[in-house]
Amino acid sequence: MEIKPDALVLVVDDEADIRDASERILTRIGFHVLKASRGDEGLALLEKEKASIVLLDLKMPGMDGLEVLKHIRVMDETIQVIVITGYATVETAIEAMKQGAYDFISKPFEPDQLRIVVNRAWEKISLRREAEKLEEERRRTLSDLDTEKSRIHTILESFPSGVVVTNSRGQVVLMNPAFRQLLDLDPGLKTGNPIEDYVPDKKLCNLVTEISQGKHIDFDDIPDYEFSLSDEKYLMATGQPVLGERKECLGAVLNVVDITALKLLDQLKSEFVAKVSHELRSPLSTIHEQLALVIRDMVGENVAQDQHILSRAKEKTKGLIALIGDLLDLSRIEEGIICHEPQPVRIEDLLANIVDFLKTGARKKSQSISLGLPKEPLPELSADPIALESIFGNLITNAINYTQDGGKIQVEVDMAGINVRVKIKDNGFGISDKYLDKIFERFYRVKDDKTRYITGTGLGLPIVKGLIDSMGALINVESAPGKGTEFTVLLPIKAKPSE
């Protein structure tokens, strides 16, 4: 027998046999039963106990069933009243139903009749309770959503950076005060219009529209976007798609920050580097030339010793001049002005000229340097030839400098998928794994017993990395101490457009 929780039935009947029979039948199907012989007694029990169903005799001494029914309806309309009557006329049944009785059963009744009608009433109660529970959950959910929405709004309102959210049609549905302030928008400007009505930069609007329409589901392929509202205000925007549970694009969220201070700092830094470099380059060049003249014209007893000292001084001045040149190159790369407009470039001819030019330095160290070309002609690159010369000039010069006398340098070029691949290999000193992730840092140089006397600025590889990044190319390095180093550069056939 299944015990029904909170299933309490009150039987109100002046006949003891009816009360006892009803109790036996109902307890067997899981109900708890209370009994009363009079109407006023039944109402008193209802005041104390929360019965869900009442079996009510219509004809009782004192207060009759219809009057008791009226009181029950006032007390609790959810109680299901089943009328029991030995005078089952249509008029009596209709009157009871009009006053809110759920059903009626006539005396004498069979046990199955009672079970059926009571179970039906209990099902109605259970359905009502389930509906009330669902409604309460719905209200609670709506309340939670409203609270969560308020929290989100509070968070967005307090953000120092500008935030704007669009729907899948590129219409603005939400923006915070910081966004209005950064974009110089009217505080009273309403949402709902296309992004173009809020952002004056057309390219940024196109990007936001593309993100909103799901063209950038892969988060990694969305570039940061810099734009300016005037010569004195620079902003950077970062966009991401807003995805639903099924990974469908619902719109875009754009974060906008003010980078004016950073731009001014970069400008001051560039001006400082340019000024200091200019002030140092001229006197150093003069000293370098004078040292060269002194070394050439030296005579006397200690010529060899003096020439060694002056040669070291000349070498140091040459290194300082190279450092100044590298600093200027890095400054130009950061400003985005080092790479010129792409031109058609035959990479075989460019590498041949670089290798031919650097052979003199290799011969001084009794090194062999070779260029390996594929049998089939390579496609022309669309790139800045000056940038390419700087990249491969630095890499091959490094290979010469960091390879022992009598070593071997190989330059190879071929196709790798849709990219042109250039490898610069040497059998020189090599680099330990722990240093490989640092060699592209500014001024970083690997110094050990074999390399400490090699002059350099520590800026060659950072320049290479900056140029490669600006061209949309890739560089990789593999090396082992005592075995040599191999740099691999992948060049796209068509250079990345200038930003």
C-alpha positions as a printed Julia matrix, in Angstrom:
499×3 Matrix{Float64}:
   0.0    0.0     0.0
   1.36   3.41   -0.99
   1.17   5.96    1.83
   0.07   9.29    0.43
   1.78  12.2     2.23
  -0.59  14.86    3.59
  -3.56  12.77    2.36
  -6.03  13.42    5.17
  -9.71  12.68    4.68
 -12.43  13.88    7.08
 -15.63  11.77    7.13
 -18.64  13.7     8.51
 -21.7   11.43    8.84
 -24.18  10.73   11.61
 -24.1    6.99   10.87
 -21.24   5.18   12.64
 -21.31   2.33   10.13
 -20.69   4.74    7.24
 -17.85   6.42    9.14
 -16.15   3.14   10.08
 -16.61   1.58    6.63
 -15.18   4.66    4.93
 -12.18   4.58    7.3
 -11.44   0.89    6.51
 -11.71   1.41    2.74
  -9.59   4.6     2.61
  -6.82   3.56    5.0
  -6.22   0.51    2.79
  -5.36   2.78   -0.15
  -3.02   5.06    1.79
  -5.23   7.77    3.26
  -5.38   9.02    6.85
  -8.95   9.38    8.13
 -10.62  11.62   10.73
 -14.26  11.1    11.73
 -17.05  13.34   12.97
 -20.72  12.54   13.66
 -22.05  16.1    13.41
 -21.48  19.11   11.16
 -20.23  21.45   13.91
 -17.88  18.72   15.14
 -16.47  18.32   11.62
 -15.86  22.08   11.28
 -14.08  22.09   14.62
 -11.77  19.32   13.41
 -11.04  21.29   10.21
  -9.96  24.24   12.33
  -7.3   22.01   13.92
  -6.35  19.63   11.09
  -5.65  20.4     7.43
  -7.82  17.85    5.63
  -7.58  17.71    1.84
 -10.85  15.81    1.23
 -14.14  15.84    3.14
 -16.8   13.14    2.8
 -19.93  15.01    3.86
 -23.4   13.62    4.58
 -26.12  16.02    3.48
 -28.76  14.9     5.98
 -27.59  15.18    9.59
 -29.2   16.38   12.81
 -28.48  19.96   13.7
 -26.37  21.6    10.96
 -27.12  19.92    7.64
 -24.54  19.11    4.94
 -25.26  22.09    2.66
 -24.67  24.52    5.51
 -21.45  22.73    6.48
 -20.4   22.92    2.82
 -20.84  26.71    2.85
 -18.62  27.02    5.92
 -15.96  24.78    4.36
 -15.89  26.91    1.19
 -15.3   29.98    3.35
 -12.58  28.27    5.36
 -10.6   26.82    2.42
 -11.71  26.63   -1.18
  -9.05  24.04   -2.03
 -10.7   21.33    0.11
 -12.43  18.79   -2.14
 -15.9   18.01   -0.73
 -17.59  14.77   -1.77
 -21.25  14.74   -0.81
 -22.78  11.53    0.65
 -26.51  11.32    0.56
 -29.22   8.7     0.85
 -31.57  11.08   -0.91
 -29.8   11.24   -4.23
 -32.11  13.39   -6.17
 -30.96  15.49   -9.12
 -31.96  18.68   -7.33
 -29.86  17.87   -4.25
 -26.82  16.97   -6.34
 -27.09  20.12   -8.44
 -27.43  22.33   -5.37
 -24.36  20.73   -3.77
 -22.33  21.14   -6.97
 -23.4   24.78   -7.24
 -22.03  25.42   -3.77
 -18.64  23.96   -4.73
 -18.87  20.25   -4.02
 -16.4   18.24   -6.11
 -18.63  15.15   -6.55
 -21.3   13.14   -4.78
 -21.9    9.48   -3.94
 -25.18   7.95   -2.84
 -25.88   5.55   -0.02
 -25.46   2.67    0.06
 -22.17   2.67   -1.93
 -19.75  -0.05   -2.9
 -16.1    0.14   -1.73
 -14.91   0.53   -5.34
 -17.25   3.49   -5.84
 -15.74   5.25   -2.84
 -12.19   4.43   -3.85
 -12.7    5.74   -7.38
 -14.29   9.04   -6.41
 -11.78   9.75   -3.6
  -8.78   8.85   -5.8
 -10.14  11.15   -8.51
 -10.39  13.99   -5.99
  -6.85  13.27   -4.78
  -5.53  13.39   -8.38
  -7.12  16.81   -8.78
  -5.46  17.98   -5.56
  -2.09  16.57   -6.66
  -2.34  18.29  -10.05
  -3.25  21.58   -8.42
  -0.34  21.3    -5.99
   2.07  20.49   -8.84
   0.78  23.48  -10.81
   1.25  25.71   -7.75
   4.78  24.36   -7.31
   5.65  25.06  -10.94
   4.18  28.54  -10.7
   6.22  29.22   -7.56
   9.35  28.0    -9.29
   8.55  30.19  -12.28
   8.09  33.23  -10.05
  11.31  32.41   -8.22
  13.15  31.98  -11.53
  11.83  35.26  -12.83
  12.83  36.91   -9.6
  16.31  35.38   -9.83
  16.59  36.49  -13.45
  15.55  39.97  -12.52
  18.08  39.99   -9.69
  20.79  38.6   -11.98
  19.93  41.18  -14.61
  20.27  43.9   -12.0
  23.62  42.51  -10.95
  24.86  42.41  -14.55
  23.71  45.99  -15.09
  25.43  47.07  -11.87
  28.68  45.39  -12.94
  28.55  46.92  -16.41
  27.71  50.33  -15.03
  30.81  50.2   -12.82
  33.2   49.05  -15.57
  35.95  51.63  -16.23
  36.18  50.49  -19.85
  33.43  50.95  -22.4
  31.15  47.96  -23.1
  28.55  47.7   -25.86
  26.47  44.65  -26.79
  24.76  44.09  -30.14
  22.22  41.54  -31.34
  22.63  39.31  -34.41
  21.55  42.21  -36.67
  24.26  44.51  -35.38
  21.83  46.66  -33.38
  22.99  47.98  -30.0
  21.02  46.41  -27.13
  23.19  47.48  -24.21
  25.94  50.0   -23.49
  27.44  51.31  -20.27
  28.18  54.92  -19.27
  31.93  54.47  -19.9
  31.2   53.63  -23.54
  29.04  56.74  -23.92
  31.8   58.85  -22.38
  34.63  57.37  -24.47
  32.67  57.84  -27.7
  31.43  61.31  -26.67
  27.8   60.17  -26.98
  24.78  61.98  -25.61
  23.93  60.47  -22.16
  20.3   60.29  -23.23
  20.98  58.38  -26.45
  18.79  55.26  -26.51
  19.78  51.75  -27.6
  18.17  49.89  -30.49
  19.9   51.54  -33.45
  22.6   50.02  -35.71
  26.17  50.2   -34.38
  26.96  52.85  -37.03
  24.83  55.34  -35.11
  27.16  55.08  -32.1
  30.64  54.39  -33.54
  32.03  56.77  -36.19
  34.71  54.36  -37.51
  33.32  52.46  -40.53
  35.86  49.6   -40.46
  35.16  48.92  -36.79
  31.41  48.93  -37.47
  31.94  46.38  -40.26
  33.96  44.19  -37.88
  31.25  44.36  -35.18
  28.57  43.51  -37.75
  30.58  40.5   -38.95
  31.05  39.28  -35.38
  27.33  39.78  -34.66
  26.39  37.7   -37.71
  28.6   34.79  -36.66
  31.51  35.27  -39.07
  34.06  35.06  -36.25
  32.9   32.1   -34.16
  36.57  31.17  -33.71
  37.61  33.62  -30.99
  41.29  33.45  -31.99
  40.85  35.09  -35.38
  39.4   38.39  -34.14
  42.02  41.16  -34.2
  42.15  44.08  -31.79
  41.22  47.31  -33.53
  42.73  50.74  -32.88
  40.97  53.92  -33.95
  40.98  57.57  -33.1
  38.22  60.12  -32.64
  40.69  63.0   -32.98
  44.42  63.66  -32.94
  44.26  63.74  -29.16
  42.17  60.66  -28.39
  43.03  57.05  -29.3
  40.89  54.01  -28.49
  41.34  50.25  -28.81
  38.39  47.9   -29.29
  38.26  44.15  -28.63
  35.25  42.23  -29.93
  33.92  38.74  -29.15
  30.8   36.85  -30.29
  28.02  36.11  -27.8
  27.17  32.42  -28.18
  24.01  30.56  -27.19
  23.7   27.09  -25.69
  23.92  25.52  -29.16
  26.96  27.62  -30.09
  24.81  29.83  -32.3
  25.84  33.48  -32.52
  23.43  35.78  -30.69
  25.38  38.98  -31.22
  28.65  40.64  -30.23
  30.18  42.3   -27.2
  32.73  45.07  -27.71
  35.15  46.29  -25.08
  36.65  49.75  -25.68
  39.58  51.22  -23.73
  41.37  54.55  -23.94
  44.99  54.1   -25.07
  45.78  57.79  -25.54
  48.33  57.77  -22.71
  50.08  54.71  -24.18
  50.19  56.33  -27.6
  51.69  59.5   -26.17
  54.22  57.42  -24.23
  55.22  55.55  -27.39
  55.55  58.82  -29.23
  57.75  60.3   -26.5
  59.84  57.14  -26.42
  60.32  57.2   -30.19
  61.24  60.87  -30.12
  63.7   60.21  -27.29
  65.33  57.29  -29.12
  65.56  59.29  -32.34
  67.05  62.34  -30.6
  69.59  60.39  -28.53
  70.54  58.25  -31.5
  71.06  61.32  -33.67
  73.15  63.01  -30.98
  75.33  59.9   -30.51
  75.7   58.69  -34.09
  77.59  61.71  -35.48
  80.35  61.91  -32.83
  80.75  58.11  -32.77
  81.1   58.01  -36.56
  83.76  60.72  -36.37
  85.68  58.83  -33.65
  85.41  55.62  -35.68
  86.85  57.26  -38.79
  89.66  58.93  -36.82
  90.59  55.62  -35.21
  90.74  54.02  -38.64
  93.15  56.78  -39.83
  95.35  56.44  -36.74
  95.58  52.68  -37.1
  96.48  53.01  -40.78
  99.24  55.59  -40.22
 100.74  54.19  -37.04
 104.54  53.73  -36.83
 106.85  53.15  -33.88
 108.22  50.54  -31.53
 104.95  49.42  -29.94
 102.89  49.46  -33.11
 101.49  45.95  -32.68
 100.31  46.56  -29.11
  98.93  50.0   -29.87
  97.16  48.75  -32.99
  95.47  46.01  -30.93
  94.22  48.55  -28.38
  93.01  50.96  -31.04
  91.44  48.14  -33.05
  89.39  47.15  -30.01
  88.34  50.77  -29.59
  87.39  50.9   -33.26
  85.42  47.67  -32.86
  83.55  49.08  -29.85
  82.64  52.3   -31.67
  81.42  50.2   -34.59
  79.28  48.19  -32.16
  77.8   51.38  -30.68
  76.96  52.7   -34.15
  75.25  49.36  -34.93
  73.33  49.56  -31.64
  72.05  53.02  -32.54
  70.97  51.77  -35.96
  69.15  48.8   -34.41
  67.4   51.03  -31.86
  66.17  53.25  -34.66
  64.96  50.2   -36.61
  63.06  48.89  -33.58
  61.5   52.29  -33.02
  60.34  52.4   -36.65
  58.94  48.86  -36.43
  56.89  49.8   -33.35
  55.55  52.84  -35.16
  54.6   50.67  -38.12
  56.68  52.62  -40.63
  59.56  50.2   -41.23
  57.66  48.11  -43.81
  56.93  49.79  -47.1
  54.21  48.9   -49.57
  54.51  45.27  -50.78
  56.25  44.76  -54.11
  56.81  41.67  -56.29
  59.93  39.93  -54.95
  61.8   36.92  -56.29
  63.06  35.36  -53.09
  65.78  33.36  -54.92
  67.4   36.53  -56.29
  67.12  38.36  -52.95
  68.75  35.5   -51.02
  71.46  35.1   -53.67
  72.41  38.78  -53.32
  72.51  38.55  -49.5
  74.61  35.37  -49.51
  77.0   36.84  -52.11
  77.38  40.02  -50.03
  78.06  38.12  -46.79
  80.51  35.61  -48.29
  83.4   37.96  -47.53
  82.72  37.76  -43.79
  82.4   33.97  -44.01
  85.72  33.65  -45.86
  87.52  35.58  -43.11
  86.53  32.74  -40.79
  87.25  30.03  -43.4
  83.54  29.15  -43.44
  81.57  27.78  -46.36
  78.19  29.33  -47.15
  75.83  27.87  -49.74
  72.39  28.61  -51.17
  70.14  25.68  -52.1
  67.35  26.44  -54.57
  64.53  24.17  -55.77
  64.49  22.87  -59.35
  61.17  24.55  -60.12
  60.93  28.37  -59.95
  59.22  29.7   -56.85
  56.22  32.04  -57.1
  56.86  35.73  -56.62
  56.25  37.1   -53.14
  54.29  40.26  -52.53
  56.33  41.8   -49.72
  58.63  44.65  -48.71
  62.11  43.76  -50.09
  63.88  45.98  -47.53
  62.19  44.1   -44.67
  63.14  40.75  -46.23
  66.76  41.89  -46.62
  66.84  42.91  -42.96
  65.34  39.56  -41.83
  67.65  37.26  -43.78
  70.66  39.57  -43.48
  70.39  39.38  -39.68
  69.8   35.6   -39.62
  72.7   34.76  -41.94
  75.03  37.24  -40.18
  74.15  35.58  -36.84
  74.93  32.17  -38.36
  78.36  33.44  -39.45
  79.11  35.1   -36.1
  78.02  32.15  -33.97
  79.75  29.45  -36.01
  83.37  28.51  -35.36
  86.12  29.03  -37.92
  85.88  26.46  -40.7
  82.15  25.93  -40.06
  79.35  25.5   -42.54
  76.27  27.7   -43.22
  73.46  26.52  -45.5
  70.58  28.59  -46.82
  67.74  26.57  -48.37
  64.48  27.72  -49.9
  61.45  25.71  -51.08
  57.65  25.59  -50.92
  55.76  24.44  -47.8
  52.09  24.27  -48.68
  50.98  27.78  -49.62
  54.07  29.39  -48.02
  57.64  29.89  -49.14
  59.99  28.28  -46.61
  63.52  29.55  -45.98
  65.93  27.66  -43.73
  69.23  29.02  -42.38
  71.28  26.17  -40.9
  74.73  26.17  -39.33
  76.92  23.69  -37.44
  78.04  26.32  -34.95
  77.93  26.74  -31.2
  74.2   26.09  -30.82
  71.79  27.24  -28.09
  70.52  25.37  -25.03
  66.77  24.71  -24.78
  66.49  26.95  -21.71
  67.54  29.98  -23.76
  65.45  29.39  -26.89
  62.38  31.24  -25.58
  64.49  34.3   -24.7
  66.51  34.93  -27.86
  63.85  37.23  -29.34
  63.91  39.5   -26.28
  65.62  42.86  -26.62
  69.29  43.03  -25.63
  69.3   39.34  -24.71
  72.47  37.51  -25.75
  73.58  33.98  -24.92
  77.0   34.34  -23.34
  79.33  31.44  -22.61
  83.02  30.66  -23.09
  82.56  30.4   -26.86
  80.37  33.46  -27.46
  81.43  36.05  -24.87
  83.89  37.73  -27.27
  81.39  38.03  -30.12
  80.25  41.63  -30.48
  76.6   42.4   -31.01
  73.71  44.54  -29.81
  71.23  41.83  -28.83
  68.67  43.56  -31.06
  69.09  41.64  -34.32
  66.61  38.85  -33.52
  64.02  41.21  -31.94
  64.15  43.22  -35.19
  63.69  40.0   -37.18
  60.7   38.98  -35.02
  59.11  42.42  -35.29
  59.4   42.45  -39.09
  58.11  38.88  -39.42
  55.08  39.64  -37.24
  54.32  42.78  -39.27
  54.36  40.72  -42.49
  52.12  37.96  -41.16
  54.98  35.45  -41.46
  56.21  32.83  -38.97
  59.63  31.94  -37.56
  60.81  28.85  -35.72
  64.18  27.9   -34.23
  65.72  24.54  -33.37
  69.14  24.23  -31.81
  71.44  22.02  -29.78
  74.71  23.01  -28.06
  77.73  21.97  -30.13
  75.62  20.85  -33.07
  74.31  24.08  -34.54
  71.14  26.06  -35.08
  68.38  26.07  -37.69
  66.0   29.0   -38.23
  62.91  28.36  -40.38
  60.9   31.24  -41.82
  57.5   30.73  -43.49
  56.56  33.58  -45.8
  53.03  34.01  -47.17
  52.87  34.51  -50.92
  50.95  37.72  -50.34
  51.95  40.01  -47.5
  49.48  40.93  -44.75
  47.82  44.26  -45.58
  48.97  47.27  -43.62
  46.8   48.14  -40.61
